[in-house]
Amino acid sequence: MKATMKYKKRQLNERFRRHQLEHMVDPVILIDSFKPKSGTPEEVVVVTFNVVDEAAARDFAMFIEMSPYDTIDTEFTELSDTNNMWKVHVEYRRDRDFWKNFDEMIADIENMTDKVKWSLSFYMTGEVKQYRPGHPYADLPLDPDKYMTHKKYLANKGQAAIAKFLAKAASRTTTKKSTFSLEGSSYRVVDEGDFKGFHSQVSPFSSGTDIVFLERSLGASYSVFGTGDSHILVVNDDNHCLKVTRNG
């Protein structure tokens, strides 16, 4: 069984009281949802807390700023957002030490907030996951070369889904009646093969939200066409074609 990592809490600075910010900090922590001020998104991870009061946000930011964490910058917004919350942004270097530094920060923050069931909302994948100390999350790339926007992540994920079906076809495992999902939209494969066998079905007047959506999601490696019978053709660079229809 893997041991849970525990971090010793620091002694509070005399200007702060224990549990001073209890019930004042939202338990959902945003990861990379905002652009950094101290570098590029590839270089810097932005950790954002939502605080219910301006004075509390100021104290919270000061507490982190005065702490011995390996942070680059800490700031709070002087104006509330549409949910009447004040944001505290903490910037870290995007490197392999991030999670160790983050865990130490959370252990100290709980001097001010008491125990909280934290969740992490990751910008890149759009996933929200329960926070577990000592647990690295693949939703956050720590190699600057592997950072990507949410849009690019979804495009890569969509291409991988299509590629999986094309790989099955190449190995003579039928993909017919299989389904794949992109950003919550589900599509069913009704036929597949070389694009030459489907070219005559292309409608020059076809358009629609599904075609635009698939073009945007799949990227330049795929071509998307509508057909006269309201199906969609997805074609890769090797001219292998999937004929699909949207479920629901």
C-alpha positions in Angstrom: 0.0 0.0 0.0 1.3 3.4 -1.0 2.0 5.6 2.0 0.2 9.0 2.2 2.5 11.9 2.2 2.0 14.2 5.2 3.4 17.7 5.5 4.0 19.5 8.8 2.1 22.7 9.3 4.1 25.9 9.9 3.6 27.9 13.0 1.3 30.8 12.2 2.7 34.3 11.9 1.5 36.4 14.8 -0.6 38.6 12.5 -2.8 35.6 11.6 -5.2 33.6 13.7 -5.8 29.9 13.5 -8.9 29.1 11.4 -9.2 32.8 10.6 -10.5 32.0 7.1 -12.7 29.1 8.0 -15.6 28.8 5.4 -14.2 31.8 3.5 -12.3 29.9 0.7 -14.1 27.9 -1.9 -13.0 24.2 -1.9 -12.6 24.1 -5.7 -9.1 25.2 -6.7 -8.6 26.2 -10.4 -5.5 25.0 -12.1 -4.2 26.9 -15.2 -7.6 28.7 -15.7 -5.9 32.1 -15.9 -2.9 33.4 -17.8 0.3 34.0 -15.7 1.9 37.4 -15.3 5.4 36.1 -14.6 6.0 34.2 -17.8 4.3 32.1 -20.5 1.6 29.5 -19.8 4.2 26.9 -20.9 6.5 28.0 -18.1 4.1 28.9 -15.3 1.3 27.1 -13.5 -1.4 29.4 -12.1 -3.3 28.2 -9.0 -6.5 30.2 -8.3 -8.5 30.3 -5.1 -12.0 31.9 -4.8 -12.5 33.8 -1.6 -15.9 35.1 -0.4 -14.7 38.5 1.0 -12.2 41.2 -0.2 -10.6 41.5 3.2 -10.3 37.8 3.5 -8.8 37.5 0.0 -6.2 40.2 0.9 -5.3 38.3 4.1 -5.2 35.0 2.3 -2.9 36.4 -0.4 -0.6 37.9 2.3 -0.5 34.6 4.2 0.8 32.9 1.0 3.1 35.7 0.0 4.8 35.6 3.5 5.2 31.8 3.4 8.4 30.0 2.4 6.9 28.3 -0.7 8.8 28.3 -4.0 6.2 30.5 -5.7 6.9 33.1 -8.3 4.1 35.5 -7.5 0.9 35.9 -5.5 -1.8 38.5 -6.0 -5.5 39.0 -5.4 -8.1 40.7 -7.5 -9.5 43.9 -6.0 -12.8 43.5 -7.8 -15.2 40.6 -7.3 -16.3 38.4 -10.2 -19.9 37.7 -11.3 -20.3 35.3 -8.5 -19.3 37.9 -5.9 -16.0 36.1 -5.2 -12.5 37.5 -5.0 -9.7 35.5 -6.7 -6.2 34.8 -5.3 -3.7 33.8 -7.9 -0.5 31.9 -7.0 2.1 31.3 -9.7 4.5 28.3 -9.7 7.2 27.2 -12.1 6.0 24.4 -14.3 8.4 21.7 -13.2 8.5 18.3 -11.4 8.6 20.0 -8.0 5.1 21.5 -8.4 3.0 18.9 -6.6 5.4 18.8 -3.6 5.3 22.6 -3.3 1.5 22.6 -3.8 1.0 20.0 -1.1 3.1 22.0 1.4 1.0 25.1 0.6 -2.3 23.3 1.2 -1.1 21.9 4.5 -0.3 25.4 5.7 -3.5 26.9 4.3 -5.5 24.6 6.5 -4.0 26.5 9.5 -6.3 29.3 8.2 -9.2 27.4 6.9 -9.3 24.2 9.0 -9.7 20.9 7.1 -11.3 21.3 3.7 -12.4 18.6 1.1 -10.5 20.3 -1.8 -11.2 19.6 -5.4 -9.0 20.5 -8.4 -10.5 21.9 -11.6 -8.0 21.4 -14.5 -8.2 23.8 -17.4 -6.5 21.5 -19.9 -8.7 18.5 -19.6 -11.8 20.2 -18.1 -11.9 17.6 -15.4 -12.6 18.2 -11.7 -11.0 15.7 -9.3 -10.8 15.3 -5.6 -7.5 16.5 -4.1 -5.2 13.9 -2.6 -1.9 14.9 -1.1 1.1 13.2 -2.6 -0.9 12.3 -5.8 0.4 13.6 -9.1 -2.4 14.3 -11.7 -1.9 13.7 -15.4 -4.4 16.5 -16.1 -1.6 18.9 -15.4 1.5 18.6 -17.6 4.7 19.6 -15.7 6.9 19.5 -18.8 6.6 22.9 -20.6 6.8 21.1 -24.0 3.7 19.1 -23.2 1.5 22.1 -22.1 -1.5 22.6 -24.3 -4.7 24.6 -24.3 -8.1 23.1 -23.6 -9.0 23.4 -27.3 -5.9 21.6 -28.5 -6.4 18.9 -25.8 -9.9 18.2 -27.1 -8.7 18.2 -30.7 -6.0 15.7 -29.8 -8.5 13.6 -27.9 -10.9 13.7 -30.9 -8.1 12.7 -33.3 -7.1 9.9 -31.1 -10.7 8.6 -31.0 -11.0 8.7 -34.8 -7.5 7.1 -35.2 -8.6 4.2 -32.9 -11.4 3.4 -35.3 -9.2 3.8 -38.3 -6.7 1.4 -36.7 -9.4 -1.2 -36.2 -10.4 -0.8 -39.8 -6.8 -1.2 -41.0 -6.5 -4.5 -39.0 -9.8 -5.7 -40.6 -11.7 -5.4 -37.4 -15.0 -3.8 -38.4 -15.8 -0.4 -36.9 -19.4 -0.5 -38.0 -22.0 0.2 -35.3 -19.2 1.5 -33.0 -19.5 4.9 -31.4 -17.1 7.6 -30.4 -17.6 10.8 -28.4 -16.2 14.3 -28.7 -16.9 17.0 -26.1 -20.1 15.3 -25.0 -21.4 14.7 -28.6 -21.8 11.0 -29.6 -21.4 9.7 -33.1 -22.1 6.2 -34.5 -20.1 4.7 -37.4 -22.4 3.2 -40.0 -19.8 2.4 -42.6 -16.1 2.7 -43.4 -13.6 2.1 -46.2 -11.6 4.0 -48.8 -12.9 7.4 -49.6 -13.2 6.5 -53.3 -16.2 4.4 -52.5 -17.9 7.3 -50.7 -16.9 10.3 -52.9 -20.1 10.2 -55.0 -22.1 10.6 -51.7 -20.6 14.0 -51.0 -23.2 16.8 -51.2 -21.7 20.2 -52.4 -24.5 22.0 -50.5 -24.1 20.2 -47.2 -23.3 22.3 -44.1 -24.4 22.3 -40.5 -23.2 22.5 -36.9 -22.0 18.9 -36.8 -19.7 19.4 -39.7 -18.3 22.7 -38.3 -17.9 21.0 -34.9 -16.1 18.0 -36.2 -13.8 20.1 -38.4 -12.9 22.3 -35.4 -12.5 19.3 -33.0 -10.5 17.0 -35.3 -8.1 19.6 -36.8 -6.3 19.7 -40.1 -5.5 16.0 -40.3 -9.1 15.2 -41.2 -11.6 16.4 -43.8 -15.3 16.4 -43.1 -18.1 16.3 -45.6 -21.8 16.1 -45.5 -23.8 13.6 -47.7 -27.1 13.7 -49.4 -28.6 11.3 -46.9 -27.7 13.5 -43.9 -24.7 11.4 -42.8 -21.2 12.8 -42.3 -17.9 11.5 -43.9 -14.7 11.8 -41.9 -11.6 11.3 -44.0 -8.0 11.1 -42.8 -4.8 11.9 -44.7 -4.6 8.3 -46.0 -8.1 8.6 -47.6 -9.7 6.2 -45.2 -13.2 7.2 -44.5 -15.7 6.8 -41.7 -19.4 7.4 -42.5 -21.0 8.5 -39.2 -24.3 9.8 -37.9 -24.9 11.7 -34.7 -26.6 9.8 -31.9 -29.7 11.3 -30.3 
